[in-house]
Amino acid sequence: MNITLESIDAVRARAGVGYEEAREALEASNGSVVDALVYLEQKKRGASNDLLERVKAAVKEGSVNKIRMLRDGKVLLTVPVNVGIVGGVVGLAAAPWFVILGAAAAAYGFNVRFELVKEDGTTTDIL
């Protein structure tokens, strides 16, 4: 397995990841840049699915009012969570989850964090 700085730079540029993550992906892919990019894509997809499952579990508990996406302390997106989403009219319930999932996937490498806002005003980081 031959991992060069050029291959690390290629993975970093295309995937928007840091040096360590690019090197790890190349090691897991036996030095193949294409396979490393696929590896990172699958890893991101897994992180998005984990985020979605954590949000669903918290909402199921019933104490969450909002889900926020923040970057550098500024709120980028707030999605209210209400009984309609939990109980679910299919069309209305699906849209917020896709927004959250899409935002998580898009924001994965951009120093964005997600938090749940509970009824009492407390927040919990989820990503």
N, CA, C and O atoms as a printed pandas DataFrame, in Angstrom:
     atom_number atom_name residue_name chain_id  residue_number  x_coord  y_coord  z_coord
0              1         N          MET        A               1    0.856   -1.172    0.000
1              2        CA          MET        A               1    0.000    0.000    0.000
2              3         C          MET        A               1    0.903    1.237    0.000
3              4         O          MET        A               1    1.764    1.396    0.865
4              5         N          ASN        A               2    0.687    2.098   -0.982
5              6        CA          ASN        A               2    1.494    3.291   -1.138
6              7         C          ASN        A               2    0.604    4.527   -1.011
7              8         O          ASN        A               2   -0.140    4.863   -1.932
8              9         N          ILE        A               3    0.687    5.195    0.127
9             10        CA          ILE        A               3   -0.113    6.406    0.353
10            11         C          ILE        A               3    0.822    7.601    0.247
11            12         O          ILE        A               3    1.759    7.750    1.032
12            13         N          THR        A               4    0.552    8.443   -0.735
13            14        CA          THR        A               4    1.397    9.606   -0.975
14            15         C          THR        A               4    0.696   10.879   -0.505
15            16         O          THR        A               4   -0.511   10.889   -0.265
16            17         N          LEU        A               5    1.474   11.945   -0.379
17            18        CA          LEU        A               5    0.886   13.236   -0.018
18            19         C          LEU        A               5   -0.090   13.705   -1.095
19            20         O          LEU        A               5   -1.090   14.355   -0.792
20            21         N          GLU        A               6    0.205   13.372   -2.352
21            22        CA          GLU        A               6   -0.682   13.753   -3.452
22            23         C          GLU        A               6   -2.044   13.079   -3.314
23            24         O          GLU        A               6   -3.081   13.701   -3.540
24            25         N          SER        A               7   -2.029   11.776   -2.934
25            26        CA          SER        A               7   -3.313   11.081   -2.776
26            27         C          SER        A               7   -4.071   11.613   -1.565
27            28         O          SER        A               7   -5.297   11.716   -1.604
28            29         N          ILE        A               8   -3.366   11.950   -0.498
29            30        CA          ILE        A               8   -4.010   12.538    0.685
30            31         C          ILE        A               8   -4.615   13.887    0.320
31            32         O          ILE        A               8   -5.752   14.184    0.686
32            33         N          ASP        A               9   -3.845   14.707   -0.409
33            34        CA          ASP        A               9   -4.356   16.016   -0.829
34            35         C          ASP        A               9   -5.567   15.877   -1.755
35            36         O          ASP        A               9   -6.496   16.681   -1.683
36            37         N          ALA        A              10   -5.563   14.866   -2.619
37            38        CA          ALA        A              10   -6.694   14.651   -3.525
38            39         C          ALA        A              10   -7.957   14.305   -2.737
39            40         O          ALA        A              10   -9.036   14.818   -3.030
40            41         N          VAL        A              11   -7.818   13.439   -1.741
41            42        CA          VAL        A              11   -8.976   13.056   -0.912
42            43         C          VAL        A              11   -9.438   14.257   -0.095
43            44         O          VAL        A              11  -10.639   14.502    0.019
44            45         N          ARG        A              12   -8.506   14.998    0.468
45            46        CA          ARG        A              12   -8.864   16.177    1.268
46            47         C          ARG        A              12   -9.629   17.196    0.430
47            48         O          ARG        A              12  -10.628   17.752    0.885
48            49         N          ALA        A              13   -9.163   17.440   -0.787
49            50        CA          ALA        A              13   -9.794   18.443   -1.654
50            51         C          ALA        A              13  -11.181   18.012   -2.088
51            52         O          ALA        A              13  -12.106   18.824   -2.116
52            53         N          ARG        A              14  -11.332   16.759   -2.422
53            54        CA          ARG        A              14  -12.622   16.284   -2.941
54            55         C          ARG        A              14  -13.646   16.013   -1.858
55            56         O          ARG        A              14  -14.844   16.187   -2.079
56            57         N          ALA        A              15  -13.190   15.587   -0.687
57            58        CA          ALA        A              15  -14.129   15.219    0.377
58            59         C          ALA        A              15  -14.278   16.303    1.439
59            60         O          ALA        A              15  -15.195   16.243    2.258
60            61         N          GLY        A              16  -13.395   17.285    1.432
61            62        CA          GLY        A              16  -13.480   18.345    2.426
62            63         C          GLY        A              16  -13.185   17.872    3.834
63            64         O          GLY        A              16  -13.833   18.305    4.787
64            65         N          VAL        A              17  -12.208   16.982    3.971
65            66        CA          VAL        A              17  -11.841   16.442    5.279
66            67         C          VAL        A              17  -10.423   16.865    5.621
67            68         O          VAL        A              17   -9.704   17.401    4.778
68            69         N          GLY        A              18  -10.033   16.625    6.841
69            70        CA          GLY        A              18   -8.689   16.954    7.292
70            71         C          GLY        A              18   -7.684   15.884    6.912
71            72         O          GLY        A              18   -8.038   14.842    6.361
72            73         N          TYR        A              19   -6.426   16.162    7.216
73            74        CA          TYR        A              19   -5.327   15.259    6.869
74            75         C          TYR        A              19   -5.528   13.872    7.482
75            76         O          TYR        A              19   -5.437   12.861    6.785
76            77         N          GLU        A              20   -5.803   13.830    8.788
77            78        CA          GLU        A              20   -5.947   12.539    9.489
78            79         C          GLU        A              20   -7.081   11.698    8.904
79            80         O          GLU        A              20   -6.922   10.499    8.675
80            81         N          GLU        A              21   -8.213   12.332    8.669
81            82        CA          GLU        A              21   -9.359   11.592    8.142
82            83         C          GLU        A              21   -9.085   11.097    6.722
83            84         O          GLU        A              21   -9.495    9.993    6.364
84            85         N          ALA        A              22   -8.397   11.901    5.913
85            86        CA          ALA        A              22   -8.041   11.484    4.556
86            87         C          ALA        A              22   -7.067   10.308    4.600
87            88         O          ALA        A              22   -7.219    9.345    3.848
88            89         N          ARG        A              23   -6.076   10.387    5.471
89            90        CA          ARG        A              23   -5.105    9.299    5.610
90            91         C          ARG        A              23   -5.785    8.017    6.082
91            92         O          ARG        A              23   -5.503    6.934    5.570
92            93         N          GLU        A              24   -6.679    8.142    7.058
93            94        CA          GLU        A              24   -7.418    6.983    7.573
94            95         C          GLU        A              24   -8.241    6.328    6.463
95            96         O          GLU        A              24   -8.266    5.104    6.340
96            97         N          ALA        A              25   -8.908    7.147    5.664
97            98        CA          ALA        A              25   -9.728    6.616    4.570
98            99         C          ALA        A              25   -8.861    5.917    3.539
99           100         O          ALA        A              25   -9.247    4.869    3.021
100          101         N          LEU        A              26   -7.700    6.474    3.233
101          102        CA          LEU        A              26   -6.796    5.834    2.273
102          103         C          LEU        A              26   -6.244    4.521    2.823
103          104         O          LEU        A              26   -6.104    3.546    2.084
104          105         N          GLU        A              27   -5.935    4.496    4.102
105          106        CA          GLU        A              27   -5.451    3.253    4.715
106          107         C          GLU        A              27   -6.527    2.179    4.675
107          108         O          GLU        A              27   -6.239    1.013    4.406
108          109         N          ALA        A              28   -7.770    2.575    4.945
109          110        CA          ALA        A              28   -8.878    1.622    4.912
110          111         C          ALA        A              28   -9.197    1.155    3.497
111          112         O          ALA        A              28   -9.856    0.133    3.302
112          113         N          SER        A              29   -8.719    1.920    2.505
113          114        CA          SER        A              29   -9.017    1.622    1.099
114          115         C          SER        A              29   -7.782    1.170    0.331
115          116         O          SER        A              29   -7.764    1.220   -0.899
116          117         N          ASN        A              30   -6.756    0.732    1.040
117          118        CA          ASN        A              30   -5.517    0.257    0.419
118          119         C          ASN        A              30   -4.909    1.263   -0.553
119          120         O          ASN        A              30   -4.362    0.880   -1.587
120          121         N          GLY        A              31   -5.004    2.539   -0.221
121          122        CA          GLY        A              31   -4.367    3.576   -1.008
122          123         C          GLY        A              31   -5.146    4.076   -2.204
123          124         O          GLY        A              31   -4.672    4.969   -2.905
124          125         N          SER        A              32   -6.330    3.534   -2.465
125          126        CA          SER        A              32   -7.134    3.948   -3.617
126          127         C          SER        A              32   -7.913    5.226   -3.281
127          128         O          SER        A              32   -8.692    5.254   -2.328
128          129         N          VAL        A              33   -7.694    6.279   -4.074
129          130        CA          VAL        A              33   -8.379    7.547   -3.839
130          131         C          VAL        A              33   -9.882    7.382   -4.028
131          132         O          VAL        A              33  -10.662    7.883   -3.218
132          133         N          VAL        A              34  -10.294    6.695   -5.071
133          134        CA          VAL        A              34  -11.723    6.500   -5.346
134          135         C          VAL        A              34  -12.384    5.726   -4.213
135          136         O          VAL        A              34  -13.455    6.104   -3.739
136          137         N          ASP        A              35  -11.746    4.644   -3.782
137          138        CA          ASP        A              35  -12.312    3.856   -2.685
138          139         C          ASP        A              35  -12.333    4.646   -1.379
139          140         O          ASP        A              35  -13.238    4.478   -0.563
140          141         N          ALA        A              36  -11.341    5.502   -1.185
141          142        CA          ALA        A              36  -11.315    6.340    0.019
142          143         C          ALA        A              36  -12.476    7.325    0.008
143          144         O          ALA        A              36  -13.089    7.570    1.046
144          145         N          LEU        A              37  -12.782    7.891   -1.157
145          146        CA          LEU        A              37  -13.913    8.816   -1.262
146          147         C          LEU        A              37  -15.234    8.094   -0.986
147          148         O          LEU        A              37  -16.114    8.641   -0.320
148          149         N          VAL        A              38  -15.371    6.883   -1.490
149          150        CA          VAL        A              38  -16.572    6.082   -1.224
150          151         C          VAL        A              38  -16.665    5.769    0.265
151          152         O          VAL        A              38  -17.744    5.855    0.851
152          153         N          TYR        A              39  -15.548    5.408    0.876
153          154        CA          TYR        A              39  -15.492    5.118    2.310
154          155         C          TYR        A              39  -15.976    6.316    3.132
155          156         O          TYR        A              39  -16.780    6.164    4.052
156          157         N          LEU        A              40  -15.477    7.509    2.788
157          158        CA          LEU        A              40  -15.877    8.714    3.517
158          159         C          LEU        A              40  -17.349    9.035    3.310
159          160         O          LEU        A              40  -18.025    9.479    4.237
160          161         N          GLU        A              41  -17.847    8.813    2.103
161          162        CA          GLU        A              41  -19.270    9.052    1.826
162          163         C          GLU        A              41  -20.141    8.132    2.667
163          164         O          GLU        A              41  -21.145    8.568    3.230
164          165         N          GLN        A              42  -19.765    6.870    2.753
165          166        CA          GLN        A              42  -20.537    5.918    3.563
166          167         C          GLN        A              42  -20.450    6.275    5.045
167          168         O          GLN        A              42  -21.420    6.109    5.785
168          169         N          LYS        A              43  -19.300    6.759    5.471
169          170        CA          LYS        A              43  -19.124    7.163    6.868
170          171         C          LYS        A              43  -20.036    8.348    7.193
171          172         O          LYS        A              43  -20.646    8.386    8.261
172          173         N          LYS        A              44  -20.129    9.313    6.274
173          174        CA          LYS        A              44  -21.007   10.464    6.466
174          175         C          LYS        A              44  -22.460   10.033    6.508
175          176         O          LYS        A              44  -23.237   10.521    7.329
176          177         N          ARG        A              45  -22.823    9.126    5.628
177          178        CA          ARG        A              45  -24.201    8.630    5.595
178          179         C          ARG        A              45  -24.545    7.956    6.919
179          180         O          ARG        A              45  -25.652    8.121    7.433
180          181         N          GLY        A              46  -23.609    7.203    7.467
181          182        CA          GLY        A              46  -23.829    6.564    8.763
182          183         C          GLY        A              46  -24.005    7.578    9.877
183          184         O          GLY        A              46  -24.842    7.392   10.761
184          185         N          ALA        A              47  -23.222    8.653    9.844
185          186        CA          ALA        A              47  -23.341    9.708   10.858
186          187         C          ALA        A              47  -24.695   10.389   10.762
187          188         O          ALA        A              47  -25.295   10.722   11.784
188          189         N          SER        A              48  -25.185   10.599    9.546
189          190        CA          SER        A              48  -26.501   11.223    9.364
190          191         C          SER        A              48  -27.603   10.322    9.894
191          192         O          SER        A              48  -28.548   10.796   10.525
192          193         N          ASN        A              49  -27.486    9.030    9.641
193          194        CA          ASN        A              49  -28.491    8.086   10.142
194          195         C          ASN        A              49  -28.477    8.034   11.666
195          196         O          ASN        A              49  -29.535    7.956   12.292
196          197         N          ASP        A              50  -27.277    8.077   12.276
197          198        CA          ASP        A              50  -27.177    8.089   13.735
198          199         C          ASP        A              50  -27.831    9.337   14.306
199          200         O          ASP        A              50  -28.538    9.270   15.312
200          201         N          LEU        A              51  -27.594   10.474   13.665
201          202        CA          LEU        A              51  -28.198   11.728   14.102
202          203         C          LEU        A              51  -29.714   11.622   14.054
203          204         O          LEU        A              51  -30.395   12.006   15.005
204          205         N          LEU        A              52  -30.236   11.114   12.972
205          206        CA          LEU        A              52  -31.676   10.986   12.817
206          207         C          LEU        A              52  -32.264   10.084   13.894
207          208         O          LEU        A              52  -33.319   10.394   14.447
208          209         N          GLU        A              53  -31.606    8.988   14.197
209          210        CA          GLU        A              53  -32.098    8.071   15.233
210          211         C          GLU        A              53  -32.079    8.719   16.613
211          212         O          GLU        A              53  -33.005    8.523   17.399
212          213         N          ARG        A              54  -31.028    9.494   16.917
213          214        CA          ARG        A              54  -30.963   10.181   18.217
214          215         C          ARG        A              54  -32.066   11.224   18.344
215          216         O          ARG        A              54  -32.667   11.376   19.408
216          217         N          VAL        A              55  -32.329   11.943   17.248
217          218        CA          VAL        A              55  -33.385   12.955   17.265
218          219         C          VAL        A              55  -34.734   12.281   17.454
219          220         O          VAL        A              55  -35.542   12.737   18.263
220          221         N          LYS        A              56  -34.990   11.210   16.725
221          222        CA          LYS        A              56  -36.264   10.494   16.855
222          223         C          LYS        A              56  -36.468    9.997   18.283
223          224         O          LYS        A              56  -37.569   10.107   18.824
224          225         N          ALA        A              57  -35.425    9.454   18.896
225          226        CA          ALA        A              57  -35.533    8.946   20.266
226          227         C          ALA        A              57  -35.848   10.075   21.244
227          228         O          ALA        A              57  -36.680    9.908   22.136
228          229         N          ALA        A              58  -35.189   11.222   21.082
229          230        CA          ALA        A              58  -35.428   12.357   21.977
230          231         C          ALA        A              58  -36.842   12.905   21.806
231          232         O          ALA        A              58  -37.502   13.254   22.785
232          233         N          VAL        A              59  -37.300   12.979   20.567
233          234        CA          VAL        A              59  -38.647   13.482   20.310
234          235         C          VAL        A              59  -39.684   12.521   20.879
235          236         O          VAL        A              59  -40.721   12.941   21.391
236          237         N          LYS        A              60  -39.394   11.244   20.785
237          238        CA          LYS        A              60  -40.319   10.234   21.309
238          239         C          LYS        A              60  -40.500   10.380   22.820
239          240         O          LYS        A              60  -41.570   10.087   23.352
240          241         N          GLU        A              61  -39.451   10.835   23.508
241          242        CA          GLU        A              61  -39.551   11.081   24.947
242          243         C          GLU        A              61  -40.550   12.191   25.245
243          244         O          GLU        A              61  -41.149   12.216   26.320
244          245         N          GLY        A              62  -40.733   13.105   24.301
245          246        CA          GLY        A              62  -41.766   14.122   24.428
246          247         C          GLY        A              62  -41.357   15.446   25.027
247          248         O          GLY        A              62  -42.206   16.326   25.169
248          249         N          SER        A              63  -40.113   15.633   25.381
249          250        CA          SER        A              63  -39.729   16.884   26.047
250          251         C          SER        A              63  -39.028   17.876   25.112
251          252         O          SER        A              63  -38.602   18.940   25.561
252          253         N          VAL        A              64  -38.903   17.550   23.833
253          254        CA          VAL        A              64  -38.174   18.403   22.895
254          255         C          VAL        A              64  -39.132   19.312   22.144
255          256         O          VAL        A              64  -40.133   18.842   21.604
256          257         N          ASN        A              65  -38.839   20.620   22.103
257          258        CA          ASN        A              65  -39.653   21.589   21.369
258          259         C          ASN        A              65  -39.072   21.929   20.009
259          260         O          ASN        A              65  -39.813   22.094   19.040
260          261         N          LYS        A              66  -37.720   22.038   19.926
261          262        CA          LYS        A              66  -37.071   22.483   18.697
262          263         C          LYS        A              66  -35.781   21.733   18.474
263          264         O          LYS        A              66  -35.194   21.176   19.402
264          265         N          ILE        A              67  -35.354   21.727   17.239
265          266        CA          ILE        A              67  -34.044   21.229   16.873
266          267         C          ILE        A              67  -33.349   22.389   16.169
267          268         O          ILE        A              67  -33.892   22.966   15.228
268          269         N          ARG        A              68  -32.138   22.730   16.631
269          270        CA          ARG        A              68  -31.408   23.856   16.060
270          271         C          ARG        A              68  -30.112   23.392   15.420
271          272         O          ARG        A              68  -29.462   22.458   15.888
272          273         N          MET        A              69  -29.752   24.072   14.331
273          274        CA          MET        A              69  -28.450   23.879   13.707
274          275         C          MET        A              69  -27.693   25.192   13.891
275          276         O          MET        A              69  -28.177   26.254   13.500
276          277         N          LEU        A              70  -26.493   25.114   14.493
277          278        CA          LEU        A              70  -25.708   26.307   14.788
278          279         C          LEU        A              70  -24.322   26.217   14.172
279          280         O          LEU        A              70  -23.756   25.132   14.029
280          281         N          ARG        A              71  -23.790   27.365   13.814
281          282        CA          ARG        A              71  -22.405   27.453   13.354
282          283         C          ARG        A              71  -21.791   28.695   13.976
283          284         O          ARG        A              71  -22.310   29.800   13.821
284          285         N          ASP        A              72  -20.699   28.510   14.669
285          286        CA          ASP        A              72  -20.006   29.608   15.357
286          287         C          ASP        A              72  -20.944   30.382   16.268
287          288         O          ASP        A              72  -20.856   31.606   16.355
288          289         N          GLY        A              73  -21.845   29.674   16.948
289          290        CA          GLY        A              73  -22.763   30.297   17.884
290          291         C          GLY        A              73  -23.980   30.949   17.268
291          292         O          GLY        A              73  -24.836   31.448   17.998
292          293         N          LYS        A              74  -24.088   30.963   15.947
293          294        CA          LYS        A              74  -25.238   31.566   15.268
294          295         C          LYS        A              74  -26.193   30.483   14.800
295          296         O          LYS        A              74  -25.768   29.459   14.265
296          297         N          VAL        A              75  -27.475   30.708   15.001
297          298        CA          VAL        A              75  -28.493   29.742   14.600
298          299         C          VAL        A              75  -28.693   29.819   13.085
299          300         O          VAL        A              75  -29.027   30.875   12.547
300          301         N          LEU        A              76  -28.485   28.688   12.405
301          302        CA          LEU        A              76  -28.677   28.616   10.963
302          303         C          LEU        A              76  -30.064   28.096   10.596
303          304         O          LEU        A              76  -30.644   28.500    9.589
304          305         N          LEU        A              77  -30.584   27.200   11.424
305          306        CA          LEU        A              77  -31.867   26.560   11.133
306          307         C          LEU        A              77  -32.514   26.135   12.437
307          308         O          LEU        A              77  -31.852   25.570   13.308
308          309         N          THR        A              78  -33.804   26.403   12.574
309          310        CA          THR        A              78  -34.573   25.922   13.713
310          311         C          THR        A              78  -35.790   25.194   13.178
311          312         O          THR        A              78  -36.562   25.747   12.394
312          313         N          VAL        A              79  -35.960   23.945   13.606
313          314        CA          VAL        A              79  -37.105   23.149   13.182
314          315         C          VAL        A              79  -37.951   22.865   14.419
315          316         O          VAL        A              79  -37.503   22.164   15.326
316          317         N          PRO        A              80  -39.168   23.400   14.466
317          318        CA          PRO        A              80  -40.032   23.104   15.613
318          319         C          PRO        A              80  -40.511   21.653   15.570
319          320         O          PRO        A              80  -40.796   21.107   14.504
320          321         N          VAL        A              81  -40.590   21.061   16.720
321          322        CA          VAL        A              81  -41.070   19.689   16.840
322          323         C          VAL        A              81  -42.382   19.757   17.599
323          324         O          VAL        A              81  -42.444   20.287   18.709
324          325         N          ASN        A              82  -43.434   19.214   16.991
325          326        CA          ASN        A              82  -44.729   19.245   17.663
326          327         C          ASN        A              82  -45.424   17.897   17.542
327          328         O          ASN        A              82  -44.891   16.956   16.954
328          329         N          VAL        A              83  -46.599   17.823   18.097
329          330        CA          VAL        A              83  -47.342   16.573   18.108
330          331         C          VAL        A              83  -47.628   16.085   16.688
331          332         O          VAL        A              83  -47.669   14.878   16.452
332          333         N          GLY        A              84  -47.823   16.983   15.760
333          334        CA          GLY        A              84  -48.090   16.594   14.379
334          335         C          GLY        A              84  -46.934   15.846   13.761
335          336         O          GLY        A              84  -47.139   14.927   12.967
336          337         N          ILE        A              85  -45.708   16.233   14.119
337          338        CA          ILE        A              85  -44.546   15.534   13.569
338          339         C          ILE        A              85  -44.424   14.159   14.202
339          340         O          ILE        A              85  -44.174   13.169   13.515
340          341         N          VAL        A              86  -44.605   14.102   15.534
341          342        CA          VAL        A              86  -44.454   12.833   16.226
342          343         C          VAL        A              86  -45.578   11.877   15.839
343          344         O          VAL        A              86  -45.323   10.728   15.479
344          345         N          GLY        A              87  -46.811   12.346   15.913
345          346        CA          GLY        A              87  -47.952   11.508   15.569
346          347         C          GLY        A              87  -47.993   11.201   14.092
347          348         O          GLY        A              87  -48.290   10.081   13.674
348          349         N          GLY        A              88  -47.693   12.202   13.324
349          350        CA          GLY        A              88  -47.389   12.040   11.940
350          351         C          GLY        A              88  -48.483   12.015   10.906
351          352         O          GLY        A              88  -49.070   10.964   10.649
352          353         N          VAL        A              89  -48.764   13.142   10.314
353          354        CA          VAL        A              89  -49.403   13.136    9.014
354          355         C          VAL        A              89  -48.241   12.896    8.083
355          356         O          VAL        A              89  -47.273   13.656    8.107
356          357         N          VAL        A              90  -48.302   11.869    7.266
357          358        CA          VAL        A              90  -47.129   11.387    6.542
358          359         C          VAL        A              90  -46.393   12.492    5.798
359          360         O          VAL        A              90  -45.180   12.616    5.969
360          361         N          GLY        A              91  -47.038   13.270    5.010
361          362        CA          GLY        A              91  -46.355   14.306    4.236
362          363         C          GLY        A              91  -45.732   15.372    5.095
363          364         O          GLY        A              91  -44.601   15.792    4.849
364          365         N          LEU        A              92  -46.463   15.820    6.110
365          366        CA          LEU        A              92  -45.945   16.863    6.991
366          367         C          LEU        A              92  -44.858   16.340    7.912
367          368         O          LEU        A              92  -43.914   17.060    8.238
368          369         N          ALA        A              93  -44.988   15.107    8.326
369          370        CA          ALA        A              93  -44.006   14.546    9.247
370          371         C          ALA        A              93  -42.694   14.250    8.545
371          372         O          ALA        A              93  -41.634   14.394    9.154
372          373         N          ALA        A              94  -42.731   13.842    7.291
373          374        CA          ALA        A              94  -41.514   13.458    6.581
374          375         C          ALA        A              94  -40.640   14.662    6.271
375          376         O          ALA        A              94  -39.416   14.566    6.360
376          377         N          ALA        A              95  -41.233   15.786    5.912
377          378        CA          ALA        A              95  -40.451   16.944    5.465
378          379         C          ALA        A              95  -39.436   17.424    6.502
379          380         O          ALA        A              95  -38.273   17.598    6.138
380          381         N          PRO        A              96  -39.798   17.651    7.773
381          382        CA          PRO        A              96  -38.792   18.103    8.733
382          383         C          PRO        A              96  -37.651   17.107    8.914
383          384         O          PRO        A              96  -36.503   17.514    9.096
384          385         N          TRP        A              97  -37.946   15.816    8.868
385          386        CA          TRP        A              97  -36.889   14.820    9.044
386          387         C          TRP        A              97  -35.916   14.866    7.867
387          388         O          TRP        A              97  -34.710   14.707    8.057
388          389         N          PHE        A              98  -36.425   15.082    6.657
389          390        CA          PHE        A              98  -35.538   15.176    5.502
390          391         C          PHE        A              98  -34.706   16.450    5.561
391          392         O          PHE        A              98  -33.551   16.460    5.137
392          393         N          VAL        A              99  -35.286   17.517    6.082
393          394        CA          VAL        A              99  -34.519   18.759    6.256
394          395         C          VAL        A              99  -33.375   18.516    7.225
395          396         O          VAL        A              99  -32.241   18.916    6.962
396          397         N          ILE        A             100  -33.661   17.867    8.336
397          398        CA          ILE        A             100  -32.632   17.587    9.335
398          399         C          ILE        A             100  -31.566   16.675    8.764
399          400         O          ILE        A             100  -30.374   16.937    8.922
400          401         N          LEU        A             101  -31.981   15.606    8.101
401          402        CA          LEU        A             101  -31.039   14.660    7.525
402          403         C          LEU        A             101  -30.178   15.338    6.464
403          404         O          LEU        A             101  -28.961   15.149    6.437
404          405         N          GLY        A             102  -30.798   16.119    5.597
405          406        CA          GLY        A             102  -30.049   16.834    4.554
406          407         C          GLY        A             102  -29.093   17.848    5.141
407          408         O          GLY        A             102  -27.958   17.983    4.683
408          409         N          ALA        A             103  -29.551   18.557    6.151
409          410        CA          ALA        A             103  -28.685   19.550    6.801
410          411         C          ALA        A             103  -27.498   18.860    7.459
411          412         O          ALA        A             103  -26.376   19.363    7.398
412          413         N          ALA        A             104  -27.734   17.723    8.082
413          414        CA          ALA        A             104  -26.645   16.990    8.724
414          415         C          ALA        A             104  -25.632   16.520    7.699
415          416         O          ALA        A             104  -24.424   16.636    7.907
416          417         N          ALA        A             105  -26.123   15.993    6.601
417          418        CA          ALA        A             105  -25.214   15.514    5.561
418          419         C          ALA        A             105  -24.422   16.664    4.951
419          420         O          ALA        A             105  -23.219   16.540    4.720
420          421         N          ALA        A             106  -25.090   17.770    4.694
421          422        CA          ALA        A             106  -24.420   18.919    4.071
422          423         C          ALA        A             106  -23.460   19.598    5.032
423          424         O          ALA        A             106  -22.438   20.135    4.605
424          425         N          ALA        A             107  -23.766   19.582    6.307
425          426        CA          ALA        A             107  -22.990   20.332    7.283
426          427         C          ALA        A             107  -21.897   19.511    7.945
427          428         O          ALA        A             107  -21.193   20.020    8.818
428          429         N          TYR        A             108  -21.741   18.271    7.557
429          430        CA          TYR        A             108  -20.851   17.349    8.252
430          431         C          TYR        A             108  -19.448   17.913    8.476
431          432         O          TYR        A             108  -18.910   17.773    9.574
432          433         N          GLY        A             109  -18.849   18.534    7.489
433          434        CA          GLY        A             109  -17.482   19.007    7.641
434          435         C          GLY        A             109  -17.348   20.497    7.843
435          436         O          GLY        A             109  -16.249   21.031    7.689
436          437         N          PHE        A             110  -18.423   21.193    8.181
437          438        CA          PHE        A             110  -18.390   22.652    8.208
438          439         C          PHE        A             110  -18.527   23.251    9.593
439          440         O          PHE        A             110  -19.059   24.353    9.731
440          441         N          ASN        A             111  -18.056   22.549   10.636
441          442        CA          ASN        A             111  -18.070   23.074   11.999
442          443         C          ASN        A             111  -19.473   23.491   12.437
443          444         O          ASN        A             111  -19.659   24.541   13.052
444          445         N          VAL        A             112  -20.442   22.662   12.115
445          446        CA          VAL        A             112  -21.827   22.924   12.481
446          447         C          VAL        A             112  -22.205   21.948   13.587
447          448         O          VAL        A             112  -21.790   20.789   13.577
448          449         N          ARG        A             113  -22.990   22.425   14.530
449          450        CA          ARG        A             113  -23.473   21.519   15.572
450          451         C          ARG        A             113  -24.989   21.585   15.649
451          452         O          ARG        A             113  -25.606   22.578   15.264
452          453         N          PHE        A             114  -25.569   20.522   16.147
453          454        CA          PHE        A             114  -27.015   20.423   16.283
454          455         C          PHE        A             114  -27.338   20.288   17.757
455          456         O          PHE        A             114  -26.607   19.652   18.516
456          457         N          GLU        A             115  -28.448   20.899   18.149
457          458        CA          GLU        A             115  -28.875   20.783   19.536
458          459         C          GLU        A             115  -30.384   20.636   19.607
459          460         O          GLU        A             115  -31.123   21.136   18.759
460          461         N          LEU        A             116  -30.815   19.939   20.641
461          462        CA          LEU        A             116  -32.238   19.798   20.933
462          463         C          LEU        A             116  -32.588   20.822   21.995
463          464         O          LEU        A             116  -31.872   20.958   22.987
464          465         N          VAL        A             117  -33.681   21.542   21.798
465          466        CA          VAL        A             117  -34.145   22.518   22.780
466          467         C          VAL        A             117  -35.364   21.913   23.466
467          468         O          VAL        A             117  -36.371   21.615   22.824
468          469         N          LYS        A             118  -35.256   21.737   24.779
469          470        CA          LYS        A             118  -36.338   21.112   25.542
470          471         C          LYS        A             118  -37.332   22.155   26.013
471          472         O          LYS        A             118  -37.088   23.358   25.916
472          473         N          GLU        A             119  -38.460   21.674   26.526
473          474        CA          GLU        A             119  -39.548   22.536   26.981
474          475         C          GLU        A             119  -39.096   23.537   28.039
475          476         O          GLU        A             119  -39.564   24.675   28.067
476          477         N          ASP        A             120  -38.180   23.107   28.911
477          478        CA          ASP        A             120  -37.731   23.990   29.982
478          479         C          ASP        A             120  -36.626   24.953   29.545
479          480         O          ASP        A             120  -36.106   25.707   30.368
480          481         N          GLY        A             121  -36.261   24.937   28.258
481          482        CA          GLY        A             121  -35.252   25.841   27.724
482          483         C          GLY        A             121  -33.836   25.292   27.707
483          484         O          GLY        A             121  -32.938   25.912   27.137
484          485         N          THR        A             122  -33.628   24.151   28.318
485          486        CA          THR        A             122  -32.294   23.552   28.297
486          487         C          THR        A             122  -32.008   22.966   26.912
487          488         O          THR        A             122  -32.918   22.620   26.159
488          489         N          THR        A             123  -30.722   22.870   26.607
489          490        CA          THR        A             123  -30.330   22.327   25.304
490          491         C          THR        A             123  -29.410   21.130   25.487
491          492         O          THR        A             123  -28.709   21.013   26.492
492          493         N          THR        A             124  -29.427   20.245   24.496
493          494        CA          THR        A             124  -28.570   19.077   24.482
494          495         C          THR        A             124  -27.944   18.980   23.095
495          496         O          THR        A             124  -28.654   18.957   22.090
496          497         N          ASP        A             125  -26.624   18.923   23.041
497          498        CA          ASP        A             125  -25.940   18.757   21.755
498          499         C          ASP        A             125  -26.141   17.327   21.246
499          500         O          ASP        A             125  -26.049   16.361   22.003
500          501         N          ILE        A             126  -26.416   17.220   19.950
501          502        CA          ILE        A             126  -26.562   15.885   19.366
502          503         C          ILE        A             126  -25.544   15.625   18.272
503          504         O          ILE        A             126  -25.386   14.483   17.841
504          505         N          LEU        A             127  -24.852   16.653   17.816
505          506        CA          LEU        A             127  -23.779   16.460   16.826
506          507         C          LEU        A             127  -22.881   17.657   16.849
507          508         O          LEU        A             127  -21.908   17.714   16.097
